[in-house]
């Protein structure tokens, strides 16, 4: 669990705003392992907003739970823009939500390469009736905990930006 008071305050505001708008959220998380859903559920009343969270750490889970085509993962790699977009869209379709955020990345300390270094994280944001959005971050090799914390903060930012009149 992330104990950052600023992130918790953002999650509280997010829950209040989504509840007021009558919108529900789904998460599809790989490198963050459920930290976004965990942060949201730390807020009392979050059950009116967070409909479900998918921790799709393995490639098989991405395919089986949220319908990411295995061929896409093989062709692009699990940490890629197309997979992040497919994760977000798949989470939206596999839930009863209005908005879904997805995260896939390399938190380290190993697993990186020249093309996909430690600290590379791709995000997808799917909103009913809108094109799927993508965000790429290259945080650098800041350590596993810091990369995951920054990814949670950016996921919250995407969810904040998906609110009507945001």
Residue pairs with C-beta under 8 A, 6 or more apart in sequence:
1 35
1 38
1 39
1 42
2 8
2 35
2 38
2 39
2 148
2 149
2 152
4 149
7 39
7 149
7 152
7 153
7 156
8 39
8 42
8 43
10 153
10 156
10 160
11 39
11 40
11 42
11 43
11 46
11 156
12 43
14 40
14 49
14 156
14 159
14 160
15 40
15 43
15 45
15 46
15 48
15 49
17 160
17 163
18 24
18 25
18 49
18 99
18 159
18 163
19 45
19 48
19 49
21 163
21 164
23 49
23 98
23 99
23 163
24 49
24 50
24 51
24 95
24 96
24 97
24 98
24 99
25 40
25 49
25 50
25 51
25 97
25 98
25 99
25 100
25 101
25 159
26 50
26 51
26 52
26 53
26 54
26 91
26 92
26 94
26 95
26 97
26 99
26 100
26 101
27 34
27 36
27 37
27 40
27 50
27 52
27 53
27 54
27 91
27 100
27 101
27 102
27 103
27 155
28 53
28 54
28 56
28 62
28 66
28 87
28 88
28 90
28 91
28 100
28 101
28 102
28 103
28 124
29 35
29 36
29 37
29 53
29 54
29 55
29 56
29 102
29 103
30 55
30 56
30 57
30 62
30 78
30 87
30 102
30 103
30 104
30 105
31 79
31 103
31 104
31 105
31 106
31 107
31 121
31 147
31 148
31 151
32 103
32 105
32 107
32 148
32 151
32 152
32 155
33 55
33 57
33 148
34 53
34 55
35 148
35 149
35 151
35 152
36 53
36 101
36 103
36 152
36 155
36 156
37 50
37 53
37 55
39 152
39 156
40 46
40 49
40 50
41 47
41 50
51 95
51 96
51 97
52 95
52 97
54 61
54 65
54 66
54 91
54 94
55 61
56 62
56 65
56 66
56 68
56 87
59 70
59 73
59 78
62 68
62 73
62 78
62 83
62 86
62 87
62 90
62 104
63 69
63 70
63 73
65 90
65 94
66 86
66 87
66 90
66 91
66 93
66 94
67 86
67 90
67 93
67 94
68 83
68 86
68 87
68 90
69 86
72 82
72 83
72 86
73 83
76 82
76 83
77 83
77 116
78 104
79 104
79 105
79 106
79 116
79 120
79 121
79 122
80 104
80 122
81 122
81 134
81 136
83 104
83 122
84 102
84 103
84 104
84 122
84 123
84 124
84 134
85 102
85 124
85 126
85 132
85 134
86 124
87 102
87 103
87 104
87 124
88 100
88 101
88 102
88 123
88 124
88 125
88 126
88 132
89 100
89 124
89 126
89 132
90 102
91 97
91 100
91 101
91 102
91 126
92 99
92 100
92 126
92 127
92 128
98 127
98 128
99 125
99 126
99 127
99 128
99 159
99 162
100 124
100 125
100 126
101 123
101 124
101 125
101 155
101 158
101 159
102 123
102 124
102 125
102 126
103 121
103 122
103 123
103 151
103 155
104 121
104 122
105 119
105 120
105 121
105 122
105 137
105 147
105 151
106 112
106 116
106 117
106 118
106 119
106 120
106 121
107 118
107 119
107 121
107 144
107 147
107 148
107 151
108 118
108 119
108 141
108 143
108 144
108 147
109 118
109 141
109 143
109 144
110 118
111 118
112 118
112 119
112 120
112 141
117 138
117 140
117 141
118 140
118 141
118 147
119 137
119 138
119 139
119 140
119 141
119 142
119 147
120 136
120 137
120 138
120 139
121 136
121 137
121 138
121 139
121 147
121 150
121 151
121 154
122 134
122 135
122 136
123 134
123 135
123 136
123 137
123 151
123 154
123 155
123 158
124 132
124 133
124 134
125 132
125 133
125 134
125 135
125 158
125 159
125 161
125 162
126 132
126 133
127 133
127 162
133 158
135 154
135 158
137 150
137 151
137 154
139 146
139 147
139 150
139 151
142 150
160 166
